[in-house]
Amino acid sequence: MPQIRVRFFAAAREAFGTKESTAAASTIDELMTTLTKDASTEATTVISRSSFLVNAVAATDPQAPLSEGDTVDVLPPLAGG
């Protein structure tokens, strides 16, 4: 299974308590499952509402394959005014 670099931003960074991690996953769906396996309720909620970038490109298909060394950015919804 590919090792993926995961970068957390804003509320995701706060919920996971780190700005970066690694995880083994073949798709975004698998990555979400891996990240939330032992995560807090807050972190699970943030992940479920987040969008993802794979190597700086919006990930629109949660089943698209991830490759060894990919970087996935976790971007929670942002509030603005």
ABEGO torsion letter per residue (X at the ends): XBBBBBBBBEAAAAAAGBABBBBBBABAAAAAAAAAAABBAAAAAAAAABBBBBGGBBBABAABBBBBGBBBBBBBBBBBX
